[in-house]
Amino acid sequence: FFSLVMLTCSLQRIAAFVPLQHITMATSLHPNLTVMKSRAFDTLFTKIRDVETNSGDFVHYSKRAMRLLAEEAAAHLPTSPQAVTTPTNAIYNGHLSILDTNPDGVCAVSIVRAGDSLLECVREIAPSVRVGKMWIQRNESSADKEAVHSCTKLPKGVKDMHVLLLDPMLATGGSACAALSTLIKEYDVAEENIVFANVISCPEGLEYVAQHYPRIKIVTCWIDDCLNEDKYIMPGLGDYGDRFFNTV
């Protein structure tokens, strides 16, 4: 009985930081899904979801969230042991990311246009990272909102790199899977070498990606409730690219 009470209290404390459904869903929606946990997200997401937030404030608050996301996504890349000497003449045995030891071995791929906002934050923490672009948009005139892939520009040798795939919103999963298909089937990038980072995801999109690409890693700040009948994330925050780049 005592153990059960302690477990219940522990779950209540966890739920105070992260909605409990995020903990349970993360294990079932995608096998390699990480849902970030930060007290800061409550304030940051309140601001970026608010329809009254202007473009300047949207950029300010969303970049604060994306900087945290960029660091977490980067932490899922390979690391190597590194011993350093501290100012107190002590030895600290830590690790360095491949972004620090071999930035040419990583390519940050933006799904244009919204992905460029997250790319800015990745380049702030890793200025030397290789950069790729994919022009993929969903067909808004279609009921299924299928992805339309028009152009790709990636650095030479990308098949031998680790890839940070960047798109702030994971809705239906169509654009993500179009990008993943191109990376894996056309450019021979290993599926397990891809980390997909997004600010907001939803169960439908995560499940769709899991069906097709279960070996990639996904790092997301938040899992929203669902898609509505128009395939928009609910409660969502509107069109991320329009709000970030002030083209509403």
N, C-alpha and C positions, 0 to 999 in steps of 0.2 A: 504493500500500500504506500509506504514512504517513497519507494522508487517511482511509483506511478505519479504521485504528487509532484515530485521533483521534475519529472519529465514534462508534466503539464505546465509547470511554472517556466521551465526552460523554453518551451514552445511559445508561451505567452510573451516572454522577453524577446524572442526572435521576431515574433509577429509585430512587435512595436517598431522594429526597424524595417522589415520587409513584409509586404502582404503575403500571408501564408500560402495563397494559391501559387505564388511564384516558386516557392520551395518545392511544392509537390509537382507542379507542371514541368519544371525544368528537367526532371528525370524522365518524362514521358514524351515530350514534344520533339526533342532531338537528343540523340545519345551523347553529343559533345557540346552541350549548351551550358554556358555560364551566364547567370543573371547577376549583375553587379549589385552590391549592397552599399549604400552610402546615405547617411542622414542628409547630405546636401541635396539629394535628388528631390526631396519634398518641396523645398523652396524653388529650385531651378525648374522643375516640371510645372509647378503652379504658374510660374511666369511665362514659360514658353507655350503652355496650353491656352492661356488667356487670350481671347479674341481681341481684347483691348490693348494688348502689348504691341507697341510700335516696332518697326523693323530694327531700329538701332538697339532697343532693349532686347529684342529677340536674338540678335547676333551676340550681344553681351552675355546673356544667360545661357544660350545654347552652346556657346563656345566654352563656357565653364564646365558644362556637362560633358561636352565632347573631348575636352582635355583629359578628364578622368577616364573616359572611354578609351582614348588613344593609349594612355598608359597601361590600362588593363589588357587591351588587345595585344600590345607589344609584349606584355609579360607572358603571353602564350606562345611566343616564338622561342626557338632554342636558346639555351644559355650555356655558358662554360664556366668552370670554377676559376676564381680569381682571388688570390691572397693579396691584401694591401696592408701597409703600415699606417696606423693612425697617428695624429699629432702627439699622442701620449706614449708613442713608441711600442704600441701593442699591435699584434697581428690580428687582422680581421679576415676570416675566410668567407668570402661572399661569391657572387656570381655576376657575370656581365652578359647582357643580351647580345645576340648576333647583330643587333642594330648598332651596338657600341664597338664590337670587334670586327665586323665585316658588313657594313651597311650596303655594299654592292650585292650582298647575297639576299637582299630583301627588296621586294617591289610593292609599293603601295598603289593599288589600282582603284581609281575612283569611277563609280558609275555616275556619269554626268547626267544632270547638273547638280543635284543635291549632294552627291558624294564629294564634290569639290569643297564643301564646307568642312567636312570631316577630314579631308586631305590636308587642309590648312593646319589643323591641330596635330596631325601626325607629323607634318614637316617641322612643326615647332619643337617637337621632342626628338626628331631625327632628321636634321636638315640635309643629310647626305643620302637619304633613302632614294632608291630608284622610283620613278613614277610612271604609271601607265594610266590610260584613259579608255573607257568604254562608253559609247553613246547608245544608251538603251532607254527607251521610253515606253510607257504602256499606252495602248491605243484607247484613248478616252472615249472615242465614238463607238466602241464595241462594248457589248454587255459583259463580256468575259475579261475585258481590260488586258488582253494578251500583250506580251512584251514585243516591242519592235526594236531590233538590233540593227543599227545603221553603220557603225564604224568602230574600229578598235585600233589603238596605238600602244604597243608594249615594247619595252626594251629588248634588245637581242639577248638570247640566253635565259629568258624568263623561265624556261622549263626547269632550270637548275636552281631557281630561287624559291624562297619562302614568300608567300603573297599575303598581304593585308588587303582584303576586299572591303571597300568602303561604300556604304549606302545608309543614310540615317534612318530610313523607314523600310521595314520588312512587312509588306502587306500580303498580297497573294502569293508571293514567292516567285512570280513569273520573271521579273527582271533579274533577281538573284540567280535563278537557275539558268537563264540565258547567259549571264556572265560566267557562271561556273562551267557550263557546257563549252563555252569558247575557250576558257583557260585550260580545261582538262583535255578536251577532245581535239582542239585545233593547235594548242600550244604545248601540250604534253606536260602541264604542271601536275605534280602529284596531288591527289585529292587531300591527303593528310597534311600537306604543306600549306594549306589555305586556312587563314583565320578571317572569318566574315564578321565585321563590326557594324552594329547599328544601334541607334539611340532608342527607338521604339519598335517592337515587334508585336505580332499577334499569333494566337495558336494556329490559325489556318496556314499562315505563311511558314511557320516553323515546321509544321507537319509536312507540308509540301516539299520543303527543302530536305527534310529527313528521309522522305521516300526516295528521293533521287540522289542525294549526296550525304549519306550518313557519316562519312569519315572526315568531313571538314569540321573545323571548330567554329562555333558561333559565340560571340560575346555581345550581349545586349544590356542596355541600362534598365529597360522596363518592358514587361509584357502586358499589353493592353487587353481589353475584354474580347473583342471580336471584330470581324468585318461587317459593315452594313450592306444593304442590298446593292449599293453602288460600288462595293469593293473598297471602301475607305475604312481605315482603322478607327475604331471607336473606343474611348472618347477621342483619342488622337489629338492632333494639333493643327490640322489643315495641311496645305501643301508646303512641305519643309523648304524646298528650293525657292518658291515664290516668297515665303516670309523671310528667309535668310538673305536673299539677293534683292529684296524690295521690288518685286515685280507682281505684287498682288493686284 
